[in-house]
């Protein structure tokens, strides 16, 4: 572990920019659930466990058609949780590292929690591959509008996972609104916001010369983040307590959580600069 921290610090010292690719494991040290496996999801949502409702069933546009109060009970609880939770100290480490690099940093994440923005990363340096819970769209698809969820304050009965107040609605047609998140079996997700973010990321990648990829908490069950990093010709530091294996000799595996690894890298860099 110590030797790999030293190797990671060397890679960062040689880089002119930092590409952060992050999955659900990035938020675990902040106290967020990562829904690892069905049992993990049901531990986080016991009401859905009692009803034997699986993650892929509730995290689907069909759930909004069948039971809007239940669907918004689940997503409303998540929205409240993400708003109330503070990003852990590892986010600060990443900000500090990127501030010392000529090209700065760009974030590519499958997380919908908005915690990179909350931690201080610029919105125009973040690509949210699966959308964001902090934005809404019309369920019926009456228009291509995406709007902020900042005025929606969900009131949730957590024992039943039901929304108690009025769910958000589309201002155009008056129909039900849903989160602007890519769900399971989702053919109606409006991806214009994500496409604009991805174009900005591609422009940034074309400008930097020697980026290092810091992949954090990205698993293989939903491999969006891993696949993106693997497609790039750049050295990779993989931080994952359970799936840290790498394939290329130039890549580095750190088999610990995000916060521990990032604080360890920060300490090593400080020692090298002393």
C-alpha positions as CSV (number, residue, x, y, z in Angstrom):
1,X,0.0,0.0,0.0
2,X,2.7,2.5,1.0
3,X,4.7,1.8,-2.2
4,X,1.7,2.3,-4.3
5,X,0.9,5.6,-2.6
6,X,4.5,6.7,-3.5
7,X,4.0,5.6,-7.1
8,X,0.7,7.5,-7.3
9,X,2.3,10.7,-5.9
10,X,5.0,10.4,-8.6
11,X,2.4,10.1,-11.4
12,X,0.6,13.2,-10.1
13,X,3.8,15.2,-9.9
14,X,4.5,14.4,-13.6
15,X,0.9,15.3,-14.8
16,X,-0.2,18.6,-16.1
17,X,-3.9,17.9,-15.3
18,X,-6.2,15.6,-13.4
19,X,-9.1,13.7,-14.8
20,X,-11.3,12.4,-11.9
21,X,-13.5,9.5,-12.9
22,X,-15.8,8.7,-10.0
23,X,-18.5,6.1,-9.2
24,X,-20.8,5.5,-6.2
25,X,-17.9,4.5,-3.9
26,X,-16.8,8.1,-3.9
27,X,-19.7,9.1,-1.6
28,X,-19.4,6.2,0.9
29,X,-17.0,8.2,3.2
30,X,-19.5,11.0,3.2
31,X,-22.1,8.6,4.6
32,X,-24.0,7.9,1.4
33,X,-25.2,4.3,0.5
34,X,-23.7,2.8,-2.6
35,X,-26.5,0.2,-3.1
36,X,-23.9,-2.5,-3.5
37,X,-26.0,-5.6,-4.3
38,X,-29.7,-6.1,-3.6
39,X,-29.1,-6.6,0.1
40,X,-27.2,-3.3,0.3
41,X,-30.1,-1.4,-1.4
42,X,-32.7,-3.0,0.9
43,X,-30.7,-2.1,4.0
44,X,-30.9,1.5,2.9
45,X,-34.6,1.3,2.1
46,X,-36.3,-1.2,4.4
47,X,-39.8,-0.2,3.2
48,X,-38.9,-1.3,-0.3
49,X,-37.3,-4.5,1.2
50,X,-40.6,-5.3,2.8
51,X,-42.4,-4.9,-0.5
52,X,-39.7,-6.8,-2.3
53,X,-39.1,-4.0,-4.7
54,X,-35.7,-4.1,-6.3
55,X,-33.5,-1.2,-7.2
56,X,-33.9,-1.6,-10.9
57,X,-37.7,-1.6,-10.4
58,X,-38.0,1.6,-8.4
59,X,-35.2,3.4,-10.4
60,X,-37.2,3.2,-13.6
61,X,-39.6,5.5,-15.4
62,X,-42.3,2.8,-15.1
63,X,-42.4,3.3,-11.3
64,X,-43.5,7.0,-11.9
65,X,-46.3,5.7,-14.1
66,X,-47.4,3.0,-11.7
67,X,-47.0,4.7,-8.3
68,X,-45.8,8.3,-8.5
69,X,-45.9,8.7,-4.7
70,X,-43.7,5.7,-4.2
71,X,-41.3,6.7,-6.9
72,X,-41.0,10.2,-5.6
73,X,-40.8,8.9,-2.1
74,X,-37.6,7.1,-3.1
75,X,-36.1,9.9,-5.2
76,X,-37.4,12.6,-2.8
77,X,-35.5,10.8,0.1
78,X,-32.4,10.7,-2.0
79,X,-32.7,14.4,-2.9
80,X,-33.0,15.3,0.8
81,X,-30.1,13.1,1.7
82,X,-27.8,14.5,-0.9
83,X,-28.7,18.1,0.1
84,X,-28.1,17.4,3.7
85,X,-24.8,15.4,3.4
86,X,-21.4,17.2,3.3
87,X,-18.7,15.9,0.9
88,X,-15.9,14.2,2.8
89,X,-12.3,15.6,3.0
90,X,-11.2,13.7,0.0
91,X,-13.0,16.1,-2.3
92,X,-10.9,18.9,-0.8
93,X,-7.7,17.0,-1.6
94,X,-8.8,16.6,-5.2
95,X,-9.5,20.4,-5.4
96,X,-6.1,21.2,-3.9
97,X,-4.3,18.8,-6.3
98,X,-6.0,20.2,-9.3
99,X,-5.3,23.9,-8.3
100,X,-1.6,23.1,-8.6
101,X,-1.8,21.7,-12.1
102,X,-1.6,23.9,-15.2
103,X,-4.6,22.2,-16.8
104,X,-6.6,21.9,-13.6
105,X,-9.1,19.1,-13.3
106,X,-12.2,17.7,-15.0
107,X,-14.7,15.3,-13.4
108,X,-16.5,12.5,-15.2
109,X,-18.9,10.8,-12.8
110,X,-21.9,8.4,-12.8
111,X,-23.0,9.9,-9.5
112,X,-26.2,12.0,-9.6
113,X,-25.7,13.6,-6.1
114,X,-24.1,16.9,-7.2
115,X,-21.4,16.6,-4.5
116,X,-18.5,17.6,-6.8
117,X,-20.3,21.0,-7.3
118,X,-21.1,21.1,-3.6
119,X,-17.4,20.6,-2.8
120,X,-16.3,23.5,-4.9
121,X,-15.6,22.1,-8.4
122,X,-16.7,24.4,-11.2
123,X,-19.9,23.3,-12.9
124,X,-18.3,23.6,-16.4
125,X,-15.6,21.1,-15.4
126,X,-18.0,18.3,-14.5
127,X,-19.6,15.7,-16.8
128,X,-22.5,13.8,-15.1
129,X,-22.9,10.7,-17.3
130,X,-26.2,9.6,-15.7
131,X,-27.6,13.1,-15.1
132,X,-28.4,14.8,-11.8
133,X,-31.1,14.5,-9.2
134,X,-31.0,18.3,-8.8
135,X,-32.6,18.7,-12.3
136,X,-36.1,17.7,-13.5
137,X,-37.8,16.9,-16.8
138,X,-41.4,16.2,-18.0
139,X,-42.5,12.6,-17.7
140,X,-44.6,12.9,-20.8
141,X,-41.9,14.5,-22.9
142,X,-44.0,17.4,-24.0
143,X,-40.8,19.5,-24.5
144,X,-37.0,19.1,-24.2
145,X,-36.9,21.4,-21.2
146,X,-34.6,20.5,-18.2
147,X,-35.0,22.7,-15.1
148,X,-33.7,22.9,-11.6
149,X,-35.2,21.1,-8.7
150,X,-34.2,23.8,-6.2
151,X,-37.8,24.9,-5.5
152,X,-39.0,21.3,-4.7
153,X,-38.8,20.4,-1.0
154,X,-39.9,16.7,-0.7
155,X,-41.7,15.6,2.5
156,X,-41.3,11.8,2.7
157,X,-42.8,9.1,5.0
158,X,-39.6,7.0,5.3
159,X,-41.5,4.1,6.9
160,X,-43.5,3.6,3.7
161,X,-41.1,5.4,1.3
162,X,-44.0,7.6,0.1
163,X,-44.0,11.3,-0.8
164,X,-46.4,13.2,1.4
165,X,-46.5,16.5,-0.4
166,X,-47.3,17.4,-4.1
167,X,-44.7,16.1,-6.5
168,X,-43.1,18.4,-9.0
169,X,-45.0,19.1,-12.2
170,X,-44.1,20.4,-15.7
171,X,-44.9,24.1,-16.1
172,X,-45.8,23.5,-19.8
173,X,-48.3,20.7,-19.7
174,X,-49.0,20.3,-16.0
175,X,-48.0,16.7,-16.1
176,X,-45.8,14.9,-13.6
177,X,-42.1,15.7,-13.5
178,X,-39.2,13.2,-12.9
179,X,-35.5,13.6,-12.1
180,X,-33.3,14.2,-15.1
181,X,-31.5,10.9,-14.4
182,X,-30.8,8.0,-16.7
183,X,-32.7,5.1,-15.1
184,X,-33.1,1.5,-15.9
185,X,-35.1,0.8,-19.1
186,X,-35.2,4.5,-19.7
187,X,-36.0,5.7,-23.3
188,X,-37.2,9.1,-22.2
189,X,-34.2,10.5,-20.5
190,X,-33.3,14.0,-21.9
191,X,-29.5,14.0,-22.3
192,X,-28.9,17.5,-23.8
193,X,-27.3,18.7,-20.5
194,X,-25.0,15.6,-20.4
195,X,-24.1,16.0,-24.1
196,X,-23.0,19.6,-23.5
197,X,-20.9,18.5,-20.5
198,X,-19.3,15.7,-22.6
199,X,-18.4,18.2,-25.4
200,X,-16.7,20.4,-22.8
201,X,-14.8,17.4,-21.4
202,X,-13.6,16.4,-24.9
203,X,-12.5,20.0,-25.5
204,X,-10.5,19.9,-22.3
205,X,-8.9,16.6,-23.1
206,X,-7.8,18.0,-26.4
207,X,-6.1,20.9,-24.6
208,X,-4.2,19.1,-21.9
209,X,-1.0,17.2,-22.7
210,X,-0.2,14.7,-19.8
211,X,-3.3,14.0,-17.7
212,X,-3.4,11.4,-15.0
213,X,-6.7,9.6,-14.3
214,X,-7.9,9.3,-10.7
215,X,-10.6,6.6,-10.8
216,X,-12.5,6.5,-7.5
217,X,-15.1,4.0,-6.3
218,X,-16.1,2.8,-9.8
219,X,-17.1,-0.8,-9.9
220,X,-17.8,-3.3,-12.7
221,X,-21.5,-3.9,-12.1
222,X,-22.3,-0.7,-14.0
223,X,-19.1,-0.1,-15.8
224,X,-19.7,3.4,-17.3
225,X,-16.9,5.1,-15.4
226,X,-14.4,2.3,-15.9
227,X,-15.0,2.1,-19.6
228,X,-14.5,5.8,-20.1
229,X,-11.2,5.8,-18.4
230,X,-10.0,2.6,-20.2
231,X,-10.6,4.3,-23.5
232,X,-8.1,7.0,-22.8
233,X,-4.4,6.7,-23.3
234,X,-3.4,8.0,-19.9
235,X,-2.0,6.5,-16.7
236,X,-4.6,5.6,-14.1
237,X,-4.7,5.5,-10.3
238,X,-7.6,3.2,-9.3
239,X,-9.0,3.6,-5.8
240,X,-11.4,0.9,-4.9
241,X,-11.5,-1.3,-1.7
242,X,-13.0,-4.3,-3.4
243,X,-12.2,-4.1,-7.2
244,X,-8.9,-2.4,-7.5
245,X,-7.2,-4.7,-9.9
246,X,-5.5,-3.1,-12.9
247,X,-4.2,-4.5,-16.2
248,X,-1.5,-2.2,-17.4
249,X,1.9,-2.0,-15.7
250,X,1.7,1.8,-15.6
251,X,-1.5,1.8,-13.6
252,X,-1.7,1.8,-9.8
253,X,-4.2,0.0,-7.6
254,X,-5.1,1.3,-4.1
255,X,-7.3,-1.1,-2.3
256,X,-8.8,1.3,0.2
257,X,-11.6,3.8,0.4
258,X,-11.6,7.2,-1.3
259,X,-10.9,9.4,1.7
260,X,-8.1,7.2,3.1
261,X,-6.3,6.9,-0.3
262,X,-6.6,10.6,-1.1
263,X,-5.4,11.8,2.4
264,X,-2.5,9.3,2.0
265,X,-1.5,10.7,-1.4
266,X,-1.8,14.3,0.0
267,X,0.5,13.4,2.9
268,X,3.1,11.8,0.6
269,X,3.1,14.8,-1.7
270,X,3.6,17.2,1.2
271,X,6.5,15.1,2.5
272,X,8.2,15.1,-1.0
273,X,7.9,18.9,-1.1
274,X,9.2,19.5,2.4
